[in-house]
Amino acid sequence: MMALLQRVSEARVVIAGETVGQIGAGLLVLVCAEPDDTEAVGQKLLAKILKLRIFADEAGKMNRSVQDVGGGLLIVSQFTLAADTKNGNRPGFTNAAPPALGEALYDRFVEAARAQHPVVQTGRFGADMQVHLVNDGPVTIPLNMN
């Protein structure tokens, strides 16, 4: 599994004009499952996200995790993270998990996040979403557990 983390001062997901997920300060987590991924890979990714020290301490150094600062998580499925752009100008997405597997792994990832972190919001798997965010820093971190 892979994720793209964006440290945000606020973020929300809108579907058909309705806000379905919203956080204040925290992390926007764009997450993508790949064909060989398992729940164990998702657990490893989640553990890394929750402990990654990318929030400022009193000295202004990135030394605190989202858990340390009590930030929210906004988790959004994003199969385009697996885009293959090596050949031609149209991305290929065969590196992303098939939809049924991707949705199952996304659902387990969200379920585990909710069990381990107090503030978790989401988008909707497979939906046409508009993601609004204020990237704080800007800080954007790619993670890949494969």
C-alpha positions as CSV (number, residue, x, y, z in Angstrom):
1,M,0.0,0.0,0.0
2,M,1.1,3.5,-0.6
3,A,-0.1,6.8,0.8
4,L,0.5,10.5,0.2
5,L,0.4,12.5,3.4
6,Q,-0.3,16.2,3.5
7,R,0.0,18.1,6.8
8,V,-3.1,20.4,6.8
9,S,-4.5,23.1,8.9
10,E,-7.9,22.0,7.5
11,A,-9.3,19.6,4.9
12,R,-12.7,18.4,3.7
13,V,-14.1,16.0,1.1
14,V,-17.2,17.1,-0.9
15,I,-19.4,14.7,-2.9
16,A,-22.2,16.1,-5.0
17,G,-22.2,19.3,-3.0
18,E,-22.3,17.6,0.4
19,T,-19.3,17.6,2.8
20,V,-18.8,14.0,3.8
21,G,-15.6,14.3,5.8
22,Q,-13.8,17.2,7.4
23,I,-11.0,17.8,9.8
24,G,-9.1,20.8,11.3
25,A,-5.4,20.4,11.8
26,G,-4.0,17.0,11.0
27,L,-3.2,14.8,8.0
28,L,-4.9,14.3,4.7
29,V,-4.1,10.7,3.9
30,L,-4.5,9.7,0.2
31,V,-4.2,6.0,0.2
32,C,-3.9,3.4,-2.6
33,A,-3.9,-0.4,-2.5
34,E,-1.8,-2.5,-4.9
35,P,-2.6,-6.0,-6.2
36,D,-0.4,-7.9,-3.7
37,D,-1.3,-5.9,-0.7
38,T,-2.8,-7.4,2.5
39,E,-4.3,-6.2,5.7
40,A,-0.9,-6.6,7.3
41,V,0.6,-4.2,4.8
42,G,-2.2,-1.7,5.7
43,Q,-1.5,-2.1,9.4
44,K,2.2,-1.3,8.8
45,L,1.3,1.7,6.8
46,L,-1.1,3.0,9.4
47,A,1.5,2.5,12.2
48,K,4.0,4.6,10.2
49,I,1.4,7.3,9.6
50,L,0.4,7.6,13.2
51,K,4.0,7.8,14.5
52,L,5.6,9.9,11.7
53,R,7.0,13.0,13.4
54,I,6.1,15.8,10.9
55,F,4.4,18.3,13.3
56,A,6.4,21.1,15.0
57,D,7.4,21.0,18.7
58,E,8.0,24.1,20.9
59,A,11.3,24.7,19.1
60,G,9.7,24.6,15.6
61,K,11.3,21.3,14.7
62,M,9.3,18.5,13.1
63,N,9.3,16.3,16.2
64,R,5.7,15.4,16.9
65,S,3.3,12.9,15.4
66,V,-0.4,13.4,14.5
67,Q,-1.1,11.5,17.7
68,D,1.1,13.7,19.8
69,V,-0.7,16.9,18.6
70,G,-4.2,15.4,18.6
71,G,-4.7,16.1,14.9
72,G,-7.3,14.5,12.8
73,L,-7.0,12.1,9.9
74,L,-9.0,12.5,6.7
75,I,-8.5,9.3,4.7
76,V,-9.3,9.3,1.0
77,S,-9.0,6.5,-1.4
78,Q,-6.8,7.5,-4.4
79,F,-6.1,4.7,-6.9
80,T,-4.3,7.3,-9.2
81,L,-1.3,7.1,-6.8
82,A,-0.4,3.9,-8.6
83,A,-0.3,5.6,-12.0
84,D,2.2,4.2,-14.5
85,T,3.5,7.1,-16.6
86,K,6.5,5.4,-18.2
87,N,5.1,4.9,-21.6
88,G,3.0,7.4,-23.6
89,N,0.9,10.3,-22.2
90,R,-2.0,8.4,-20.8
91,P,-1.4,6.9,-17.3
92,G,-2.1,3.3,-16.8
93,F,-3.6,2.0,-13.5
94,T,-2.8,-1.7,-13.6
95,N,-0.5,-1.2,-10.6
96,A,-3.6,-0.4,-8.5
97,A,-5.5,-3.2,-6.8
98,P,-8.7,-4.3,-8.5
99,P,-11.7,-2.3,-7.2
100,A,-13.1,-5.1,-4.9
101,L,-9.7,-5.7,-3.3
102,G,-8.9,-2.0,-3.1
103,E,-12.2,-1.3,-1.4
104,A,-11.8,-4.1,1.1
105,L,-8.3,-3.0,2.0
106,Y,-9.4,0.7,2.3
107,D,-12.3,-0.3,4.6
108,R,-10.0,-2.4,6.9
109,F,-7.5,0.5,6.9
110,V,-10.2,3.0,7.9
111,E,-11.5,0.6,10.5
112,A,-8.1,0.1,12.1
113,A,-7.5,3.9,12.0
114,R,-10.7,4.5,13.9
115,A,-9.7,1.9,16.5
116,Q,-6.3,3.6,17.1
117,H,-7.0,7.3,16.6
118,P,-9.8,9.5,18.0
119,V,-10.5,11.7,15.0
120,V,-10.9,9.9,11.7
121,Q,-13.0,11.1,8.8
122,T,-13.2,9.7,5.2
123,G,-14.2,10.2,1.7
124,R,-16.2,7.5,-0.1
125,F,-14.4,4.8,-2.0
126,G,-14.9,5.1,-5.8
127,A,-16.9,8.3,-5.6
128,D,-16.1,11.5,-7.6
129,M,-14.8,13.7,-4.8
130,Q,-13.6,17.2,-4.5
131,V,-10.9,17.5,-1.8
132,H,-10.3,20.9,-0.3
133,L,-7.3,21.4,1.8
134,V,-4.9,24.0,3.3
135,N,-1.5,22.3,3.2
136,D,0.4,23.5,6.3
137,G,4.1,24.1,5.5
138,P,3.7,22.9,2.9
139,V,4.5,19.4,4.1
140,T,3.8,16.5,1.7
141,I,5.3,13.0,2.4
142,P,5.0,9.9,0.1
143,L,5.0,6.5,1.9
144,N,5.2,3.1,0.2
145,M,5.2,-0.1,2.2
146,N,6.0,-2.4,-0.8
